[in-house]
Amino acid sequence: MKMKELQELDAKGLAEKLEEVKAKLVQLKLNHAVAPLENPSQIKFARRDIARIETELRQRELKK
């Protein structure tokens, strides 16, 4: 997910996306603990997406 895409979403959409990506990260970690993932870098990408979303939410909070 790119920052440009995140900036186009409203606050509610960002919150929903954040929940979705966090759930995906938990699922990836669980699957990786049971059996190695084919592409373990997916975990890293999910963490980065979470950071991007939280950064955008914080920037919006500070602008108010």
C-alpha positions in Angstrom: 0.0 0.0 0.0 1.4 3.4 -1.0 1.2 6.6 1.0 -0.7 8.2 -1.9 -3.4 5.6 -1.6 -3.6 6.1 2.2 -3.9 9.8 1.9 -7.0 9.4 -0.4 -8.9 7.4 2.3 -10.9 9.0 5.0 -10.3 8.4 8.7 -12.9 5.6 8.9 -11.4 3.9 5.9 -7.9 4.1 7.4 -9.2 2.6 10.7 -10.8 -0.3 8.8 -7.7 -0.9 6.7 -5.6 -0.9 9.9 -7.7 -3.5 11.5 -7.6 -5.6 8.3 -3.8 -5.4 8.0 -3.3 -6.2 11.7 -5.5 -9.3 11.4 -3.5 -10.3 8.3 -0.3 -10.0 10.2 -1.6 -12.1 13.1 -2.7 -14.8 10.6 0.7 -14.7 8.8 2.6 -15.1 12.0 0.4 -18.0 13.1 0.8 -19.7 9.8 4.6 -19.2 9.9 4.8 -20.7 13.3 3.0 -23.8 12.2 4.7 -24.2 8.8 7.2 -22.0 7.1 5.7 -19.5 4.7 6.6 -19.7 1.1 7.4 -16.0 1.2 8.2 -14.9 4.8 8.9 -11.3 3.7 5.0 -10.9 3.7 5.3 -10.4 7.4 7.7 -7.5 6.9 5.4 -5.9 4.3 2.4 -6.2 6.6 4.3 -4.5 9.5 5.4 -1.7 7.1 1.8 -1.2 6.0 0.7 -0.9 9.6 3.4 1.7 10.2 2.3 3.6 7.1 -1.3 3.7 8.2 -0.5 4.7 11.8 1.8 7.4 10.5 -1.0 8.9 8.3 -3.5 8.7 11.2 -1.0 10.5 13.4 -0.2 13.2 10.8 -4.0 13.9 10.5 -4.3 14.1 14.3 -1.5 16.7 14.5 -3.0 18.8 11.7 -6.2 19.4 13.7 
